[in-house]
Amino acid sequence: MAEKLKLVGPKAGRWLILIGSMVLLVAGLKAAQDFFLPILLAFFVATVSLPITNLVARKLPRSLAVLITVLVDFSFIVGLLLLAFTLVDDLQTKWNHRYAAEVSNRIQTESVSLAKTLEKWGVEDARAKINEAVQDNLKDLQNIRFGQIWDVGTGLLGRVVGFFGTFLIVLVLTIFMLLEAAMFGRRFDLVSQARGPNLSRLLSATKDIQRYLAIKTVISLVTGFLAGFLCWAADLDFYILWGILAYALNYIPVIGSLVAGVPPTILALITSGAPSAVIVAGGYLLINNVLGGFVEPMLVGRRFGISTLVIVIAVMFWGWVWGPLGMLMAVPITMMLKVVLEGSNEFRWISVAISADHTPEAIHQALLESVPQADPETEEPAGQTTAG
């Protein structure tokens, strides 16, 4: 019995230490989000922009190519933000003068109909109870302020960008990342030659992330254009705003595109009724199914190999840790973690578990990779030492 406890104890202790370390790591990442978020956002912009920089650098000096790329990128971002600010202000004005009254009238009409139905079913004081609930909700509707999401201190944009201060930091980091991107491959080779870890697979994963983000950017632009055109065809106000929203949220895997379709569907329901809302919702589902379910997987391929369930959990987790930007970077972060786990003999099984490819060939390849390779200098398997 004592021998059994001796064998089980150290292994259980290692797992407890590992779990405790992971909890501390997550808590530290969450507490240090003001430090990590600008770096992540700069990495995102630099990764998407690197092909443009390399293309321009064929004709111009690299420093000038980086400057041109950054000016184009941030002019596009600032232009979208300013346009969104203006449209949200217009939306608030129309809500106060038109939409709120229309919603109130519809709610009151439906509440009267519901009260009559409940009274026929024998429910006592149905009208009074429904009126009490409706009046409380109508007060909340009148107090809706869409502009609060742009508040620098507490709103969505403030948490993601921190606005002007962080914007400048992101700009500077993006410039340096683009300037030094060409040296990363050689730097990784030098680390390996200096008997450091082999980072070649990490470099390959970075290239995959670059390809993924580039494809995601193109698909998001097409999604935003089609969503805006759909809202324009449905005669909805602020169709440009809904296109921008669809473009931005499409970066968030799985749930982003679904969330983007909710506001225009509600607006169609308010202004035109249920048939128009069904058409708008159906149009969004068609766009997302064609682009997200067919075109994007065809372009991306299966090389990223992450389970859809894992992606959803990763989006929820990184969204909880770092907010909307964490949701935006959930897939790239998970891909990097998958590559790191593949290089570990102890935790390679986690990489296999989160993979989307569970064919016998893929599992056999993972098992082959898990076998320690021989050290050419000692002719011993890696991780072992010669006895004596």
JORAMO-V36052 format. One record per pair of residues at least 6 apart in sequence whose ideal C-beta (glycine too) atoms are under 7 Angstrom apart, sorted by the first residue. I is the first residue (numbers start at 1). J is the second residue. Records with the same first field share a line. If there is no record, write none. Layout:
# JORAMO-V36052
I: J + J
This chain:
# JORAMO-V36052
26: 321
29: 36 + 321
30: 321
33: 322
36: 322
37: 322 + 325
38: 166 + 169 + 170 + 173
39: 173
40: 325 + 329
41: 170 + 325
42: 170 + 173 + 174 + 177
43: 177
44: 213 + 329
45: 73 + 174
46: 174 + 177 + 178
47: 209 + 210 + 213
48: 213 + 214 + 217
49: 69 + 73 + 178
50: 178 + 181 + 210
51: 214
52: 69
53: 65 + 66 + 69 + 178
56: 65 + 68 + 69
57: 65
62: 179
63: 179
66: 175 + 178 + 179
69: 178
70: 171 + 174 + 175
74: 171
80: 244
83: 244
84: 241 + 244
85: 150
87: 238 + 240 + 241
88: 146 + 147 + 150
89: 147
91: 146 + 238 + 241
92: 145 + 146 + 147
94: 237
95: 144 + 146
99: 270
100: 141 + 142
102: 270 + 271
103: 141 + 270
104: 138 + 141
107: 134 + 137 + 138
108: 134
111: 130 + 131 + 134
114: 130
115: 126 + 127 + 130
118: 126
119: 126 + 127
148: 155
149: 155 + 156 + 157
150: 157
151: 158
152: 158 + 163
156: 324
157: 163
159: 323
160: 323 + 324 + 325
161: 167
184: 203
185: 203
188: 199 + 200 + 203
191: 199
192: 198 + 199
201: 339 + 342 + 343
202: 339
205: 335 + 336 + 339
208: 303 + 304 + 335
209: 332 + 335
212: 300 + 304 + 331 + 332
213: 332
215: 296 + 299 + 300
216: 251
219: 250 + 291 + 295 + 296
220: 247 + 250 + 251
221: 247
222: 291
223: 246 + 247 + 250 + 257 + 287 + 291
224: 243 + 244 + 246 + 247
225: 243
226: 287
227: 242 + 243 + 246 + 260 + 284 + 287
228: 239 + 240 + 242 + 243
230: 280 + 283
231: 239 + 242 + 264
232: 239
234: 268 + 276 + 279 + 280
236: 264 + 267 + 268
242: 263 + 264
245: 260 + 263
246: 260
249: 256 + 257 + 259 + 260
250: 256 + 257 + 260
251: 328
252: 315 + 327 + 328
253: 311 + 315 + 330 + 331
254: 311 + 312 + 315
255: 315
257: 288 + 292
261: 281 + 284
264: 280
265: 277 + 280 + 281
268: 276 + 277 + 280
269: 277
302: 356 + 357
304: 335
305: 355 + 356 + 357
306: 334 + 335 + 338 + 354 + 355 + 356
307: 354 + 355 + 356
310: 334 + 354
311: 331
314: 330 + 334
315: 327 + 330
318: 326 + 327 + 329 + 330 + 333
319: 326 + 327
338: 351 + 354
341: 347 + 348 + 350 + 351
342: 348 + 351
345: 370 + 372 + 383
348: 366 + 370
352: 363 + 366
355: 362
372: 381 + 382 + 383
373: 382
374: 380 + 381
375: 382
378: 386
380: 386
